[in-house]
């Protein structure tokens, strides 16, 4: 199943921050896959669910416990 995210969600990935535009669900035997466009260069990567984290959002009460270097650029 392919689900378009509207609005796109800001994510932190192993390759840096980006916006997730799609979510892929291949079924019960696999991880959800996030289609993320990177902030730095616009590259598109598909990232498994265990490797992504939502960006901090003070308005929603999702405050960072510890800011990592690539999370700082996503907050600004």
ABEGO torsion letter per residue (X at the ends): XBBBBOBBBBBBBAAEBBBBABBBBAEAABBBBBBBBBAAAGBBBBBBAAABBBBBBAAAGBBBABBBAAAAAAAX
